[in-house]
Structures are given as C-alpha cells and as structure tokens.
Amino acid sequence: MNNQRKPRRTFSPAFKKEKVLLIEQGDISVMELSLIYEVSKSAIYKWLRKYSKLAKTEQVVVEKKSEHKKNIELIKRIRELEQAVGRKQLELDYYKSFVEIINEQQGVDIEKKYKPNS
C-alpha cells in the first residue's frame, strides 16, 4: 500500500477571513467547509479563533441552506446536462452515419439536395 501524502497547502488570510465570515453568517458549517476544501476541522476552528468577530464563547448555529448543498445541487445539474449533451451527440452521430449510408446506396447527396435555404 502506497502512503502518498497530499502536498501541503496554505490558504491566504483573505481566504480564511472570507470563510470565517461565511460560517459566522450561517451560510456554511465547519463540517461542510472541511469537506469542500479538504481541510481539517481543527484548522478551521483555528481560523475561527484567529479571525472571528464573535465572542470566543459564542456558538454559531447553522440553519440556512448551505453553500455546500448548493454546490452539490449544481454539480448534479452539470452532470445531468453533460449526459443530455452526450445523448444528443450520439444521436447526431447516428443520423450523420445514416445519411452517409443513404448517400452511398442511392448515389445522391441528400444533405445538399434537402438542405433548407437560409
């Protein structure tokens, strides 16, 4: 089994402050942020201690629909659209090959003969 370590990443203070603000506003939870950016929860809590404007004993309760859930929905939608495009491309390839076969068998260029006038 290979124990390949991920390269060490550093995040800018501006990035950390932005994510702390999102947590404070309730737009995303620590757990969701951890999953999205593959950062440990303890690192995110350190960001909170360092950059948070809330009192140190105050807790943030997240109730709104989070950024992570929105991202998951968008990823699903992209996947659906990519599949639809793939199906249409297969259909288009099928029709093109069908036209080529008809052209060969009939000896007539169907595309030129039945092309609509623009």
Distance bins in CASP14 RR format, pairs under 12 A and 6 or more apart:
PFRMAT RR
TARGET T0000
AUTHOR 0000-0000-0000
RMODE 2
METHOD distances of the structure
MODEL  1
6 38 1 0 0 1 0 0 0 0 0 0 0
6 39 0 0 0 0 0 1 0 0 0 0 0
6 40 0 0 0 0 0 1 0 0 0 0 0
7 38 0 0 0 0 0 1 0 0 0 0 0
8 39 0 0 0 0 0 1 0 0 0 0 0
8 43 0 0 0 0 0 1 0 0 0 0 0
9 15 0 0 0 0 0 1 0 0 0 0 0
9 37 0 0 0 0 1 0 0 0 0 0 0
9 38 0 0 0 0 1 0 0 0 0 0 0
9 39 0 0 0 0 1 0 0 0 0 0 0
9 40 0 0 0 0 0 1 0 0 0 0 0
9 43 0 0 0 0 0 1 0 0 0 0 0
10 16 0 0 0 0 0 1 0 0 0 0 0
10 39 0 0 0 0 0 1 0 0 0 0 0
10 43 0 0 0 0 0 1 0 0 0 0 0
11 17 0 0 0 0 0 1 0 0 0 0 0
11 18 0 0 0 0 1 0 0 0 0 0 0
11 19 0 0 0 0 1 0 0 0 0 0 0
11 20 0 0 0 0 0 1 0 0 0 0 0
11 33 0 0 0 0 0 1 0 0 0 0 0
11 37 1 0 0 1 0 0 0 0 0 0 0
11 38 0 0 0 0 0 1 0 0 0 0 0
11 39 1 0 0 1 0 0 0 0 0 0 0
11 43 0 0 0 0 1 0 0 0 0 0 0
11 44 0 0 0 0 0 1 0 0 0 0 0
11 46 0 0 0 0 0 1 0 0 0 0 0
11 47 0 0 0 0 1 0 0 0 0 0 0
11 50 0 0 0 0 0 1 0 0 0 0 0
11 51 0 0 0 0 0 1 0 0 0 0 0
12 18 0 0 0 0 1 0 0 0 0 0 0
12 19 0 0 0 0 0 1 0 0 0 0 0
12 47 0 0 0 0 0 1 0 0 0 0 0
12 51 0 0 0 0 0 1 0 0 0 0 0
13 19 0 0 0 0 0 1 0 0 0 0 0
13 20 0 0 0 0 0 1 0 0 0 0 0
13 47 0 0 0 0 1 0 0 0 0 0 0
13 50 0 0 0 0 1 0 0 0 0 0 0
13 51 1 0 0 1 0 0 0 0 0 0 0
14 20 0 0 0 0 0 1 0 0 0 0 0
14 21 0 0 0 0 0 1 0 0 0 0 0
14 47 0 0 0 0 0 1 0 0 0 0 0
14 51 0 0 0 0 0 1 0 0 0 0 0
15 21 0 0 0 0 0 1 0 0 0 0 0
15 22 0 0 0 0 0 1 0 0 0 0 0
15 33 0 0 0 0 0 1 0 0 0 0 0
15 37 0 0 0 0 1 0 0 0 0 0 0
15 39 0 0 0 0 0 1 0 0 0 0 0
15 44 0 0 0 0 0 1 0 0 0 0 0
15 47 0 0 0 0 1 0 0 0 0 0 0
15 51 0 0 0 0 0 1 0 0 0 0 0
16 22 0 0 0 0 0 1 0 0 0 0 0
16 23 0 0 0 0 0 1 0 0 0 0 0
16 33 0 0 0 0 0 1 0 0 0 0 0
16 37 0 0 0 0 0 1 0 0 0 0 0
16 39 0 0 0 0 1 0 0 0 0 0 0
16 43 0 0 0 0 1 0 0 0 0 0 0
16 44 0 0 0 0 1 0 0 0 0 0 0
16 45 0 0 0 0 0 1 0 0 0 0 0
16 46 0 0 0 0 1 0 0 0 0 0 0
16 47 1 0 1 0 0 0 0 0 0 0 0
16 48 0 0 0 0 1 0 0 0 0 0 0
16 49 0 0 0 0 0 1 0 0 0 0 0
16 50 1 0 0 1 0 0 0 0 0 0 0
16 51 1 0 1 0 0 0 0 0 0 0 0
16 52 0 0 0 0 0 1 0 0 0 0 0
17 23 0 0 0 0 0 1 0 0 0 0 0
17 24 0 0 0 0 0 1 0 0 0 0 0
17 47 0 0 0 0 1 0 0 0 0 0 0
17 48 0 0 0 0 0 1 0 0 0 0 0
17 50 0 0 0 0 1 0 0 0 0 0 0
17 51 1 0 1 0 0 0 0 0 0 0 0
17 52 0 0 0 0 1 0 0 0 0 0 0
17 53 0 0 0 0 1 0 0 0 0 0 0
18 24 0 0 0 0 0 1 0 0 0 0 0
18 25 0 0 0 0 0 1 0 0 0 0 0
18 27 0 0 0 0 0 1 0 0 0 0 0
18 28 0 0 0 0 0 1 0 0 0 0 0
18 33 0 0 0 0 0 1 0 0 0 0 0
18 37 0 0 0 0 0 1 0 0 0 0 0
18 47 0 0 0 0 0 1 0 0 0 0 0
18 51 0 0 0 0 1 0 0 0 0 0 0
18 67 0 0 0 0 0 1 0 0 0 0 0
19 25 0 0 0 0 0 1 0 0 0 0 0
19 26 0 0 0 0 0 1 0 0 0 0 0
19 27 0 0 0 0 1 0 0 0 0 0 0
19 28 1 0 0 1 0 0 0 0 0 0 0
19 29 0 0 0 0 0 1 0 0 0 0 0
19 30 0 0 0 0 1 0 0 0 0 0 0
19 32 0 0 0 0 0 1 0 0 0 0 0
19 33 1 0 1 0 0 0 0 0 0 0 0
19 34 0 0 0 0 0 1 0 0 0 0 0
19 36 0 0 0 0 1 0 0 0 0 0 0
19 37 1 0 0 1 0 0 0 0 0 0 0
19 39 0 0 0 0 1 0 0 0 0 0 0
19 43 0 0 0 0 0 1 0 0 0 0 0
19 44 1 0 0 1 0 0 0 0 0 0 0
19 45 0 0 0 0 0 1 0 0 0 0 0
19 46 0 0 0 0 0 1 0 0 0 0 0
19 47 1 0 0 1 0 0 0 0 0 0 0
19 48 0 0 0 0 1 0 0 0 0 0 0
19 50 0 0 0 0 0 1 0 0 0 0 0
19 51 0 0 0 0 1 0 0 0 0 0 0
19 52 0 0 0 0 0 1 0 0 0 0 0
19 67 0 0 0 0 1 0 0 0 0 0 0
19 68 0 0 0 0 0 1 0 0 0 0 0
20 26 0 0 0 0 0 1 0 0 0 0 0
20 27 0 0 0 0 0 1 0 0 0 0 0
20 28 0 0 0 0 0 1 0 0 0 0 0
20 30 0 0 0 0 0 1 0 0 0 0 0
20 33 0 0 0 0 1 0 0 0 0 0 0
20 43 0 0 0 0 0 1 0 0 0 0 0
20 44 0 0 0 0 1 0 0 0 0 0 0
20 45 0 0 0 0 0 1 0 0 0 0 0
20 46 0 0 0 0 0 1 0 0 0 0 0
20 47 1 0 1 0 0 0 0 0 0 0 0
20 48 1 0 1 0 0 0 0 0 0 0 0
20 49 0 0 0 0 1 0 0 0 0 0 0
20 50 0 0 0 0 1 0 0 0 0 0 0
20 51 1 0 1 0 0 0 0 0 0 0 0
20 52 1 0 1 0 0 0 0 0 0 0 0
20 53 0 0 0 0 1 0 0 0 0 0 0
20 54 0 0 0 0 1 0 0 0 0 0 0
20 60 0 0 0 0 1 0 0 0 0 0 0
21 27 0 0 0 0 1 0 0 0 0 0 0
21 28 0 0 0 0 0 1 0 0 0 0 0
21 33 0 0 0 0 0 1 0 0 0 0 0
21 47 0 0 0 0 0 1 0 0 0 0 0
21 48 0 0 0 0 0 1 0 0 0 0 0
21 51 0 0 0 0 1 0 0 0 0 0 0
21 52 0 0 0 0 1 0 0 0 0 0 0
21 53 0 0 0 0 1 0 0 0 0 0 0
21 54 0 0 0 0 0 1 0 0 0 0 0
21 60 0 0 0 0 0 1 0 0 0 0 0
21 67 0 0 0 0 0 1 0 0 0 0 0
22 28 1 0 1 0 0 0 0 0 0 0 0
22 29 0 0 0 0 1 0 0 0 0 0 0
22 30 0 0 0 0 0 1 0 0 0 0 0
22 32 0 0 0 0 1 0 0 0 0 0 0
22 33 1 0 0 1 0 0 0 0 0 0 0
22 36 0 0 0 0 0 1 0 0 0 0 0
22 37 0 0 0 0 0 1 0 0 0 0 0
22 44 0 0 0 0 0 1 0 0 0 0 0
22 47 0 0 0 0 0 1 0 0 0 0 0
22 48 0 0 0 0 0 1 0 0 0 0 0
22 51 0 0 0 0 0 1 0 0 0 0 0
22 52 0 0 0 0 0 1 0 0 0 0 0
22 60 0 0 0 0 0 1 0 0 0 0 0
22 62 0 0 0 0 0 1 0 0 0 0 0
22 64 0 0 0 0 0 1 0 0 0 0 0
22 66 0 0 0 0 1 0 0 0 0 0 0
22 67 1 0 0 1 0 0 0 0 0 0 0
22 68 0 0 0 0 0 1 0 0 0 0 0
22 70 0 0 0 0 0 1 0 0 0 0 0
23 29 1 0 0 1 0 0 0 0 0 0 0
23 30 1 0 0 1 0 0 0 0 0 0 0
23 31 0 0 0 0 0 1 0 0 0 0 0
23 32 0 0 0 0 1 0 0 0 0 0 0
23 33 1 0 0 1 0 0 0 0 0 0 0
23 34 0 0 0 0 0 1 0 0 0 0 0
23 41 0 0 0 0 0 1 0 0 0 0 0
23 44 1 0 0 1 0 0 0 0 0 0 0
23 45 0 0 0 0 1 0 0 0 0 0 0
23 47 0 0 0 0 1 0 0 0 0 0 0
23 48 1 0 0 1 0 0 0 0 0 0 0
23 49 0 0 0 0 0 1 0 0 0 0 0
23 51 0 0 0 0 1 0 0 0 0 0 0
23 52 0 0 0 0 1 0 0 0 0 0 0
23 53 0 0 0 0 0 1 0 0 0 0 0
23 54 0 0 0 0 1 0 0 0 0 0 0
23 58 0 0 0 0 0 1 0 0 0 0 0
23 59 0 0 0 0 0 1 0 0 0 0 0
23 60 1 0 1 0 0 0 0 0 0 0 0
23 61 0 0 0 0 0 1 0 0 0 0 0
23 62 1 0 0 1 0 0 0 0 0 0 0
23 64 0 0 0 0 0 1 0 0 0 0 0
23 66 0 0 0 0 0 1 0 0 0 0 0
23 67 0 0 0 0 0 1 0 0 0 0 0
23 68 0 0 0 0 0 1 0 0 0 0 0
24 30 0 0 0 0 0 1 0 0 0 0 0
24 33 0 0 0 0 0 1 0 0 0 0 0
24 47 0 0 0 0 0 1 0 0 0 0 0
24 48 0 0 0 0 1 0 0 0 0 0 0
24 51 0 0 0 0 1 0 0 0 0 0 0
24 52 1 0 0 1 0 0 0 0 0 0 0
24 53 1 0 0 1 0 0 0 0 0 0 0
24 54 1 0 0 1 0 0 0 0 0 0 0
24 55 0 0 0 0 0 1 0 0 0 0 0
24 58 0 0 0 0 1 0 0 0 0 0 0
24 59 0 0 0 0 0 1 0 0 0 0 0
24 60 1 0 0 1 0 0 0 0 0 0 0
24 61 0 0 0 0 0 1 0 0 0 0 0
24 62 0 0 0 0 0 1 0 0 0 0 0
25 52 0 0 0 0 0 1 0 0 0 0 0
25 53 0 0 0 0 0 1 0 0 0 0 0
25 54 0 0 0 0 0 1 0 0 0 0 0
25 60 0 0 0 0 1 0 0 0 0 0 0
25 61 0 0 0 0 0 1 0 0 0 0 0
25 62 0 0 0 0 1 0 0 0 0 0 0
25 63 0 0 0 0 0 1 0 0 0 0 0
25 64 0 0 0 0 1 0 0 0 0 0 0
25 66 0 0 0 0 0 1 0 0 0 0 0
25 67 0 0 0 0 0 1 0 0 0 0 0
26 32 0 0 0 0 0 1 0 0 0 0 0
26 33 0 0 0 0 0 1 0 0 0 0 0
26 54 0 0 0 0 0 1 0 0 0 0 0
26 59 0 0 0 0 0 1 0 0 0 0 0
26 60 1 0 0 1 0 0 0 0 0 0 0
26 61 1 0 0 1 0 0 0 0 0 0 0
26 62 1 0 1 0 0 0 0 0 0 0 0
26 63 1 0 0 1 0 0 0 0 0 0 0
26 64 1 0 1 0 0 0 0 0 0 0 0
26 65 0 0 0 0 0 1 0 0 0 0 0
26 66 1 0 0 1 0 0 0 0 0 0 0
26 67 0 0 0 0 1 0 0 0 0 0 0
26 68 0 0 0 0 0 1 0 0 0 0 0
27 33 0 0 0 0 1 0 0 0 0 0 0
27 36 0 0 0 0 0 1 0 0 0 0 0
27 60 0 0 0 0 0 1 0 0 0 0 0
27 62 0 0 0 0 1 0 0 0 0 0 0
27 63 0 0 0 0 0 1 0 0 0 0 0
27 64 1 0 0 1 0 0 0 0 0 0 0
27 65 0 0 0 0 1 0 0 0 0 0 0
27 66 1 0 0 1 0 0 0 0 0 0 0
27 67 1 0 1 0 0 0 0 0 0 0 0
27 68 0 0 0 0 1 0 0 0 0 0 0
27 69 0 0 0 0 0 1 0 0 0 0 0
27 70 0 0 0 0 1 0 0 0 0 0 0
27 71 0 0 0 0 0 1 0 0 0 0 0
28 34 0 0 0 0 1 0 0 0 0 0 0
28 35 0 0 0 0 0 1 0 0 0 0 0
28 36 1 0 0 1 0 0 0 0 0 0 0
28 37 0 0 0 0 0 1 0 0 0 0 0
28 44 0 0 0 0 0 1 0 0 0 0 0
28 60 0 0 0 0 0 1 0 0 0 0 0
28 62 1 0 0 1 0 0 0 0 0 0 0
28 63 0 0 0 0 0 1 0 0 0 0 0
28 64 0 0 0 0 1 0 0 0 0 0 0
28 65 0 0 0 0 1 0 0 0 0 0 0
28 66 1 0 1 0 0 0 0 0 0 0 0
28 67 1 0 1 0 0 0 0 0 0 0 0
28 68 1 0 0 1 0 0 0 0 0 0 0
28 69 0 0 0 0 1 0 0 0 0 0 0
28 70 0 0 0 0 1 0 0 0 0 0 0
28 71 0 0 0 0 1 0 0 0 0 0 0
29 35 0 0 0 0 1 0 0 0 0 0 0
29 36 0 0 0 0 0 1 0 0 0 0 0
29 41 0 0 0 0 1 0 0 0 0 0 0
29 44 0 0 0 0 1 0 0 0 0 0 0
29 45 0 0 0 0 0 1 0 0 0 0 0
29 48 0 0 0 0 0 1 0 0 0 0 0
29 59 0 0 0 0 0 1 0 0 0 0 0
29 60 0 0 0 0 1 0 0 0 0 0 0
29 61 0 0 0 0 1 0 0 0 0 0 0
29 62 1 0 1 0 0 0 0 0 0 0 0
29 63 0 0 0 0 0 1 0 0 0 0 0
29 64 0 0 0 0 0 1 0 0 0 0 0
29 65 0 0 0 0 0 1 0 0 0 0 0
29 66 1 0 0 1 0 0 0 0 0 0 0
29 67 0 0 0 0 1 0 0 0 0 0 0
29 68 1 0 0 1 0 0 0 0 0 0 0
29 69 0 0 0 0 0 1 0 0 0 0 0
30 36 0 0 0 0 0 1 0 0 0 0 0
30 37 0 0 0 0 0 1 0 0 0 0 0
30 39 0 0 0 0 1 0 0 0 0 0 0
30 40 0 0 0 0 0 1 0 0 0 0 0
30 41 1 0 1 0 0 0 0 0 0 0 0
30 42 0 0 0 0 1 0 0 0 0 0 0
30 43 0 0 0 0 1 0 0 0 0 0 0
30 44 1 0 1 0 0 0 0 0 0 0 0
30 45 1 0 0 1 0 0 0 0 0 0 0
30 46 0 0 0 0 0 1 0 0 0 0 0
30 47 0 0 0 0 1 0 0 0 0 0 0
30 48 1 0 0 1 0 0 0 0 0 0 0
30 52 0 0 0 0 0 1 0 0 0 0 0
30 59 0 0 0 0 0 1 0 0 0 0 0
30 60 0 0 0 0 1 0 0 0 0 0 0
30 61 0 0 0 0 0 1 0 0 0 0 0
30 62 0 0 0 0 1 0 0 0 0 0 0
30 66 0 0 0 0 0 1 0 0 0 0 0
30 68 0 0 0 0 0 1 0 0 0 0 0
31 37 0 0 0 0 0 1 0 0 0 0 0
31 39 0 0 0 0 0 1 0 0 0 0 0
31 40 0 0 0 0 0 1 0 0 0 0 0
31 41 1 0 0 1 0 0 0 0 0 0 0
31 44 0 0 0 0 1 0 0 0 0 0 0
31 45 0 0 0 0 0 1 0 0 0 0 0
31 60 0 0 0 0 0 1 0 0 0 0 0
31 62 0 0 0 0 1 0 0 0 0 0 0
31 66 0 0 0 0 1 0 0 0 0 0 0
31 68 0 0 0 0 1 0 0 0 0 0 0
31 69 0 0 0 0 0 1 0 0 0 0 0
32 38 0 0 0 0 0 1 0 0 0 0 0
32 39 0 0 0 0 0 1 0 0 0 0 0
32 41 0 0 0 0 0 1 0 0 0 0 0
32 44 0 0 0 0 0 1 0 0 0 0 0
32 62 0 0 0 0 1 0 0 0 0 0 0
32 64 0 0 0 0 0 1 0 0 0 0 0
32 65 0 0 0 0 0 1 0 0 0 0 0
32 66 1 0 1 0 0 0 0 0 0 0 0
32 67 1 0 0 1 0 0 0 0 0 0 0
32 68 1 1 0 0 0 0 0 0 0 0 0
32 69 1 0 0 1 0 0 0 0 0 0 0
32 70 0 0 0 0 0 1 0 0 0 0 0
32 71 0 0 0 0 1 0 0 0 0 0 0
32 72 0 0 0 0 1 0 0 0 0 0 0
33 39 1 0 0 1 0 0 0 0 0 0 0
33 40 0 0 0 0 0 1 0 0 0 0 0
33 41 0 0 0 0 1 0 0 0 0 0 0
33 43 0 0 0 0 1 0 0 0 0 0 0
33 44 1 0 1 0 0 0 0 0 0 0 0
33 45 0 0 0 0 0 1 0 0 0 0 0
33 47 0 0 0 0 1 0 0 0 0 0 0
33 48 0 0 0 0 0 1 0 0 0 0 0
33 60 0 0 0 0 0 1 0 0 0 0 0
33 62 0 0 0 0 0 1 0 0 0 0 0
33 66 0 0 0 0 1 0 0 0 0 0 0
33 67 0 0 0 0 1 0 0 0 0 0 0
33 68 1 0 0 1 0 0 0 0 0 0 0
33 71 0 0 0 0 0 1 0 0 0 0 0
34 40 1 0 0 1 0 0 0 0 0 0 0
34 41 1 0 1 0 0 0 0 0 0 0 0
34 42 0 0 0 0 1 0 0 0 0 0 0
34 43 0 0 0 0 1 0 0 0 0 0 0
34 44 1 0 1 0 0 0 0 0 0 0 0
34 45 0 0 0 0 1 0 0 0 0 0 0
34 47 0 0 0 0 0 1 0 0 0 0 0
34 68 0 0 0 0 1 0 0 0 0 0 0
35 41 0 0 0 0 1 0 0 0 0 0 0
35 44 0 0 0 0 0 1 0 0 0 0 0
35 66 0 0 0 0 0 1 0 0 0 0 0
35 67 0 0 0 0 0 1 0 0 0 0 0
35 68 1 0 0 1 0 0 0 0 0 0 0
35 69 0 0 0 0 0 1 0 0 0 0 0
35 71 0 0 0 0 0 1 0 0 0 0 0
35 72 0 0 0 0 1 0 0 0 0 0 0
36 44 0 0 0 0 0 1 0 0 0 0 0
36 66 0 0 0 0 1 0 0 0 0 0 0
36 67 1 0 0 1 0 0 0 0 0 0 0
36 68 1 0 1 0 0 0 0 0 0 0 0
36 69 0 0 0 0 0 1 0 0 0 0 0
36 70 0 0 0 0 0 1 0 0 0 0 0
36 71 1 0 0 1 0 0 0 0 0 0 0
36 72 0 0 0 0 1 0 0 0 0 0 0
36 75 0 0 0 0 0 1 0 0 0 0 0
37 43 0 0 0 0 1 0 0 0 0 0 0
37 44 0 0 0 0 1 0 0 0 0 0 0
37 47 0 0 0 0 0 1 0 0 0 0 0
37 67 0 0 0 0 0 1 0 0 0 0 0
37 68 0 0 0 0 0 1 0 0 0 0 0
37 71 0 0 0 0 0 1 0 0 0 0 0
38 44 0 0 0 0 0 1 0 0 0 0 0
39 45 0 0 0 0 0 1 0 0 0 0 0
39 46 0 0 0 0 0 1 0 0 0 0 0
39 47 0 0 0 0 1 0 0 0 0 0 0
40 46 0 0 0 0 1 0 0 0 0 0 0
40 47 0 0 0 0 0 1 0 0 0 0 0
41 47 0 0 0 0 0 1 0 0 0 0 0
41 48 0 0 0 0 0 1 0 0 0 0 0
42 48 0 0 0 0 0 1 0 0 0 0 0
42 49 0 0 0 0 0 1 0 0 0 0 0
43 49 0 0 0 0 0 1 0 0 0 0 0
43 50 0 0 0 0 0 1 0 0 0 0 0
44 50 0 0 0 0 0 1 0 0 0 0 0
44 51 0 0 0 0 0 1 0 0 0 0 0
44 52 0 0 0 0 0 1 0 0 0 0 0
44 60 0 0 0 0 0 1 0 0 0 0 0
45 51 0 0 0 0 0 1 0 0 0 0 0
45 52 0 0 0 0 1 0 0 0 0 0 0
45 56 0 0 0 0 0 1 0 0 0 0 0
45 59 0 0 0 0 0 1 0 0 0 0 0
45 60 0 0 0 0 0 1 0 0 0 0 0
46 52 0 0 0 0 0 1 0 0 0 0 0
48 54 0 0 0 0 1 0 0 0 0 0 0
48 55 0 0 0 0 0 1 0 0 0 0 0
48 56 0 0 0 0 1 0 0 0 0 0 0
48 58 0 0 0 0 0 1 0 0 0 0 0
48 59 0 0 0 0 0 1 0 0 0 0 0
48 60 0 0 0 0 1 0 0 0 0 0 0
49 55 0 0 0 0 0 1 0 0 0 0 0
49 56 1 0 0 1 0 0 0 0 0 0 0
49 57 0 0 0 0 0 1 0 0 0 0 0
49 58 0 0 0 0 0 1 0 0 0 0 0
50 56 0 0 0 0 0 1 0 0 0 0 0
52 58 0 0 0 0 1 0 0 0 0 0 0
52 59 0 0 0 0 0 1 0 0 0 0 0
52 60 0 0 0 0 1 0 0 0 0 0 0
53 60 0 0 0 0 0 1 0 0 0 0 0
54 60 1 0 0 1 0 0 0 0 0 0 0
54 61 0 0 0 0 0 1 0 0 0 0 0
62 68 0 0 0 0 0 1 0 0 0 0 0
62 69 0 0 0 0 0 1 0 0 0 0 0
64 70 0 0 0 0 0 1 0 0 0 0 0
65 71 0 0 0 0 0 1 0 0 0 0 0
65 72 0 0 0 0 0 1 0 0 0 0 0
65 73 0 0 0 0 1 0 0 0 0 0 0
66 72 0 0 0 0 1 0 0 0 0 0 0
66 73 0 0 0 0 0 1 0 0 0 0 0
67 73 0 0 0 0 0 1 0 0 0 0 0
67 74 0 0 0 0 0 1 0 0 0 0 0
68 74 0 0 0 0 0 1 0 0 0 0 0
68 75 0 0 0 0 0 1 0 0 0 0 0
69 75 0 0 0 0 0 1 0 0 0 0 0
69 76 0 0 0 0 0 1 0 0 0 0 0
70 76 0 0 0 0 0 1 0 0 0 0 0
70 77 0 0 0 0 0 1 0 0 0 0 0
71 77 0 0 0 0 0 1 0 0 0 0 0
71 78 0 0 0 0 0 1 0 0 0 0 0
72 78 0 0 0 0 0 1 0 0 0 0 0
72 79 0 0 0 0 0 1 0 0 0 0 0
73 79 0 0 0 0 0 1 0 0 0 0 0
73 80 0 0 0 0 0 1 0 0 0 0 0
74 80 0 0 0 0 0 1 0 0 0 0 0
74 81 0 0 0 0 0 1 0 0 0 0 0
75 81 0 0 0 0 0 1 0 0 0 0 0
75 82 0 0 0 0 0 1 0 0 0 0 0
76 82 0 0 0 0 0 1 0 0 0 0 0
76 83 0 0 0 0 0 1 0 0 0 0 0
77 83 0 0 0 0 0 1 0 0 0 0 0
77 84 0 0 0 0 0 1 0 0 0 0 0
78 84 0 0 0 0 0 1 0 0 0 0 0
78 85 0 0 0 0 0 1 0 0 0 0 0
79 85 0 0 0 0 0 1 0 0 0 0 0
79 86 0 0 0 0 0 1 0 0 0 0 0
80 86 0 0 0 0 0 1 0 0 0 0 0
80 87 0 0 0 0 0 1 0 0 0 0 0
81 87 0 0 0 0 0 1 0 0 0 0 0
81 88 0 0 0 0 0 1 0 0 0 0 0
82 88 0 0 0 0 0 1 0 0 0 0 0
82 89 0 0 0 0 0 1 0 0 0 0 0
83 89 0 0 0 0 0 1 0 0 0 0 0
83 90 0 0 0 0 0 1 0 0 0 0 0
84 90 0 0 0 0 0 1 0 0 0 0 0
84 91 0 0 0 0 0 1 0 0 0 0 0
85 91 0 0 0 0 0 1 0 0 0 0 0
85 92 0 0 0 0 0 1 0 0 0 0 0
86 92 0 0 0 0 1 0 0 0 0 0 0
86 93 0 0 0 0 1 0 0 0 0 0 0
86 94 0 0 0 0 0 1 0 0 0 0 0
87 93 0 0 0 0 0 1 0 0 0 0 0
87 94 0 0 0 0 0 1 0 0 0 0 0
88 94 0 0 0 0 0 1 0 0 0 0 0
88 95 0 0 0 0 0 1 0 0 0 0 0
89 95 0 0 0 0 0 1 0 0 0 0 0
89 96 0 0 0 0 0 1 0 0 0 0 0
90 96 0 0 0 0 0 1 0 0 0 0 0
90 97 0 0 0 0 0 1 0 0 0 0 0
91 97 0 0 0 0 0 1 0 0 0 0 0
91 98 0 0 0 0 0 1 0 0 0 0 0
92 98 0 0 0 0 0 1 0 0 0 0 0
92 99 0 0 0 0 0 1 0 0 0 0 0
93 99 0 0 0 0 0 1 0 0 0 0 0
93 100 0 0 0 0 0 1 0 0 0 0 0
94 100 0 0 0 0 0 1 0 0 0 0 0
94 101 0 0 0 0 0 1 0 0 0 0 0
95 101 0 0 0 0 0 1 0 0 0 0 0
95 102 0 0 0 0 0 1 0 0 0 0 0
95 110 0 0 0 0 0 1 0 0 0 0 0
95 111 0 0 0 0 0 1 0 0 0 0 0
96 102 0 0 0 0 0 1 0 0 0 0 0
96 103 0 0 0 0 0 1 0 0 0 0 0
96 110 0 0 0 0 0 1 0 0 0 0 0
96 111 0 0 0 0 1 0 0 0 0 0 0
97 103 0 0 0 0 0 1 0 0 0 0 0
97 104 0 0 0 0 0 1 0 0 0 0 0
98 104 0 0 0 0 0 1 0 0 0 0 0
98 105 0 0 0 0 0 1 0 0 0 0 0
98 110 0 0 0 0 1 0 0 0 0 0 0
98 111 0 0 0 0 0 1 0 0 0 0 0
99 105 0 0 0 0 0 1 0 0 0 0 0
99 106 0 0 0 0 0 1 0 0 0 0 0
99 107 0 0 0 0 0 1 0 0 0 0 0
99 108 0 0 0 0 0 1 0 0 0 0 0
99 109 0 0 0 0 1 0 0 0 0 0 0
99 110 1 0 1 0 0 0 0 0 0 0 0
99 111 1 0 0 1 0 0 0 0 0 0 0
99 112 0 0 0 0 0 1 0 0 0 0 0
99 113 0 0 0 0 0 1 0 0 0 0 0
99 114 0 0 0 0 1 0 0 0 0 0 0
99 115 0 0 0 0 0 1 0 0 0 0 0
100 106 0 0 0 0 0 1 0 0 0 0 0
100 107 0 0 0 0 0 1 0 0 0 0 0
100 109 0 0 0 0 0 1 0 0 0 0 0
100 110 0 0 0 0 1 0 0 0 0 0 0
100 111 0 0 0 0 1 0 0 0 0 0 0
101 107 0 0 0 0 0 1 0 0 0 0 0
101 110 0 0 0 0 0 1 0 0 0 0 0
102 108 0 0 0 0 1 0 0 0 0 0 0
102 109 0 0 0 0 1 0 0 0 0 0 0
102 110 1 0 1 0 0 0 0 0 0 0 0
102 111 0 0 0 0 1 0 0 0 0 0 0
102 113 0 0 0 0 0 1 0 0 0 0 0
102 114 0 0 0 0 0 1 0 0 0 0 0
103 109 1 0 1 0 0 0 0 0 0 0 0
103 110 1 0 1 0 0 0 0 0 0 0 0
103 111 1 0 0 1 0 0 0 0 0 0 0
103 112 0 0 0 0 1 0 0 0 0 0 0
103 113 0 0 0 0 1 0 0 0 0 0 0
103 114 0 0 0 0 0 1 0 0 0 0 0
104 110 0 0 0 0 0 1 0 0 0 0 0
106 113 0 0 0 0 1 0 0 0 0 0 0
107 113 0 0 0 0 0 1 0 0 0 0 0
108 114 0 0 0 0 1 0 0 0 0 0 0
109 115 0 0 0 0 1 0 0 0 0 0 0
END
